[in-house]
Amino acid sequence: MRYIDDDLKNKTILITGGAGFIGANLAFYFQENHPEAHVVVLDSFRSGETLSNGNLKSFGHFKNLIGFRGEVISGDINDKALLAKLEGDYDFDYIFHEAAISDTTALEQDLMIRTNLNAYKDLLDMAVRQGANMIYASSGATYGDASSPQRVGVEAPQNVYGFSKLMMDHLSRDYMKREKIGIVGLRYFNVYGPREFFKNKTASMVVQFGHQILAGKNPRLFEGSDKIVRDFIYIEDIIQANVLAMHPKENGIYNVGTGKARSFQSIVDSLQKELGTALPCEYIPNPFVGRYQFHTEADIGSTMRGLGYKPRYELEDGIKAYIPEIKRLFEEEVK
Ligand SMILES: NC(=O)c1ccc[n+]([C@@H]2O[C@H](COP(=O)([O-])OP(=O)(O)OC[C@H]3O[C@@H](n4cnc5c(N)ncnc54)[C@H](O)[C@@H]3O)[C@@H](O)[C@H]2O)c1
């Protein structure tokens, strides 16, 4: 579905983190709906390098871009020489900034702040010099255990990831006051959908439970999962928010969720209904207590007013739309 009328002819779009989950979906949105736009993807594709928690340092994967016909550049946003070359080579109109250490459980504070915050400042300065609009990924993790519904302005991050995103928002507000470009920060809540599979263990529990069930294994949930609730949002609605953010009524920082809190148990129940199974669930202790969000629910009032955003997918709709891809991945990548 196309969300804006502008054909984007002669426009150049940079998508950082474009070989990752959300960035790759954005790349295909523009290819399919605005084929005259020139789309450049920048990503530090996976190298096998891991963080101390055992997860990959970057999750970019070529398979997320199979079928993409725009330009692809492998590189690190921390590389100032690369950013200077990009600035010389292109005249960007829009920058969708998705590149980040996206792993909320990563413990490397130096790398997290350098990559998520300091490199973002370099990109923001480039956007100002080029007169490009900046649309960047913030996160619901900025809220930590702040009470629901979460509203912009009341944050309490519980990990360095959430802290780095909150600092991006503070920096952006400062630029919004003195610069003329469009700047929109989007606080995504828990996103799920096609092209997340290569995030491995950091992919959403929707795909992970889906594959446990397809393997005939009992779904393993944390104890109390009927009461651990999150605002789970389908990728299509994330794309909608990003595209609407190209022409905001007002620069700002906006929540992107459904506005509804749903339990992890309801994910499993909905998957089992769609897959026609009735496997018993197993409950295991939650190792992340103390740095774990037990209740998230986005207040999306200002997003609806400021961007014209209206979520189209409830949890059951998103899962239903996602099932064929969950099955395909299971056949082609898991088995
Ligand atoms: N998926 C979610 O639920 C969610 C929720 C809130 C916020 N976010 C944010 O949205 C953005 C996209 O997340 P995603 O889910 O697509 O994650 P992802 O890990 O799939 O995508 C991030 C991409 O950035 C790339 N990258 C990492 N470090 C880089 C670097 N130094 N230079 C260049 N590229 C680099 C990775 O290779 C990866 O392809 C991230 O900023 C993330 O923090 C995601």
Ligand as a Chemical Component Dictionary entry (heavy atoms), coordinates in Angstrom:
data_LIG
# 
_chem_comp.id                   LIG 
_chem_comp.type                 NON-POLYMER 
_chem_comp.pdbx_formal_charge   0 
_chem_comp.three_letter_code    LIG 
# 
loop_
_chem_comp_atom.comp_id 
_chem_comp_atom.atom_id 
_chem_comp_atom.alt_atom_id 
_chem_comp_atom.type_symbol 
_chem_comp_atom.charge 
_chem_comp_atom.model_Cartn_x 
_chem_comp_atom.model_Cartn_y 
_chem_comp_atom.model_Cartn_z 
_chem_comp_atom.pdbx_ordinal 
LIG N1  N1  N 0  12.747 -4.363 15.639 1  
LIG C1  C1  C 0  12.281 -3.738 16.697 2  
LIG O1  O1  O 0  11.407 -4.260 17.429 3  
LIG C2  C2  C 0  12.775 -2.360 17.039 4  
LIG C3  C3  C 0  12.156 -1.679 18.103 5  
LIG C4  C4  C 0  12.592 -0.408 18.433 6  
LIG C5  C5  C 0  13.608 0.195  17.705 7  
LIG N2  N2  N 1  14.221 -0.487 16.704 8  
LIG C6  C6  C 0  15.299 0.190  15.972 9  
LIG O2  O2  O 0  14.994 0.157  14.607 10 
LIG C7  C7  C 0  16.188 0.118  13.833 11 
LIG C8  C8  C 0  16.145 -1.085 12.907 12 
LIG O3  O3  O 0  16.050 -2.258 13.709 13 
LIG P1  P1  P 0  15.889 -3.702 13.099 14 
LIG O4  O4  O 0  14.911 -4.413 13.921 15 
LIG O5  O5  O -1 15.696 -3.592 11.631 16 
LIG O6  O6  O 0  17.313 -4.306 13.451 17 
LIG P2  P2  P 0  18.438 -4.937 12.524 18 
LIG O7  O7  O 0  19.540 -5.312 13.442 19 
LIG O8  O8  O 0  17.856 -5.974 11.634 20 
LIG O9  O9  O 0  18.863 -3.701 11.620 21 
LIG C9  C9  C 0  19.925 -2.829 11.939 22 
LIG C10 C10 C 0  20.908 -2.865 10.782 23 
LIG O10 O10 O 0  21.954 -1.955 11.067 24 
LIG C11 C11 C 0  23.160 -2.543 10.631 25 
LIG N3  N3  N 0  24.254 -1.955 11.399 26 
LIG C12 C12 C 0  24.597 -2.203 12.695 27 
LIG N4  N4  N 0  25.664 -1.479 13.023 28 
LIG C13 C13 C 0  26.008 -0.755 11.930 29 
LIG C14 C14 C 0  27.044 0.164  11.651 30 
LIG N5  N5  N 0  27.949 0.493  12.584 31 
LIG N6  N6  N 0  27.132 0.716  10.420 32 
LIG C15 C15 C 0  26.216 0.381  9.459  33 
LIG N7  N7  N 0  25.212 -0.496 9.670  34 
LIG C16 C16 C 0  25.108 -1.055 10.892 35 
LIG C17 C17 C 0  23.010 -4.020 10.874 36 
LIG O11 O11 O 0  23.862 -4.786 10.047 37 
LIG C18 C18 C 0  21.543 -4.250 10.570 38 
LIG O12 O12 O 0  21.344 -4.656 9.239  39 
LIG C19 C19 C 0  17.327 0.065  14.833 40 
LIG O13 O13 O 0  17.793 1.386  15.025 41 
LIG C20 C20 C 0  16.667 -0.449 16.085 42 
LIG O14 O14 O 0  17.357 -0.044 17.239 43 
LIG C21 C21 C 0  13.817 -1.740 16.351 44 
# 
loop_
_chem_comp_bond.comp_id 
_chem_comp_bond.atom_id_1 
_chem_comp_bond.atom_id_2 
_chem_comp_bond.value_order 
_chem_comp_bond.pdbx_ordinal 
LIG N1  C1  SING 1  
LIG C1  O1  DOUB 2  
LIG C1  C2  SING 3  
LIG C2  C3  SING 4  
LIG C2  C21 DOUB 5  
LIG C3  C4  DOUB 6  
LIG C4  C5  SING 7  
LIG C5  N2  DOUB 8  
LIG N2  C6  SING 9  
LIG N2  C21 SING 10 
LIG C6  O2  SING 11 
LIG C6  C20 SING 12 
LIG O2  C7  SING 13 
LIG C7  C8  SING 14 
LIG C7  C19 SING 15 
LIG C8  O3  SING 16 
LIG O3  P1  SING 17 
LIG P1  O4  DOUB 18 
LIG P1  O5  SING 19 
LIG P1  O6  SING 20 
LIG O6  P2  SING 21 
LIG P2  O7  DOUB 22 
LIG P2  O8  SING 23 
LIG P2  O9  SING 24 
LIG O9  C9  SING 25 
LIG C9  C10 SING 26 
LIG C10 O10 SING 27 
LIG C10 C18 SING 28 
LIG O10 C11 SING 29 
LIG C11 N3  SING 30 
LIG C11 C17 SING 31 
LIG N3  C12 SING 32 
LIG N3  C16 SING 33 
LIG C12 N4  DOUB 34 
LIG N4  C13 SING 35 
LIG C13 C14 SING 36 
LIG C13 C16 DOUB 37 
LIG C14 N5  SING 38 
LIG C14 N6  DOUB 39 
LIG N6  C15 SING 40 
LIG C15 N7  DOUB 41 
LIG N7  C16 SING 42 
LIG C17 O11 SING 43 
LIG C17 C18 SING 44 
LIG C18 O12 SING 45 
LIG C19 O13 SING 46 
LIG C19 C20 SING 47 
LIG C20 O14 SING 48 
# 
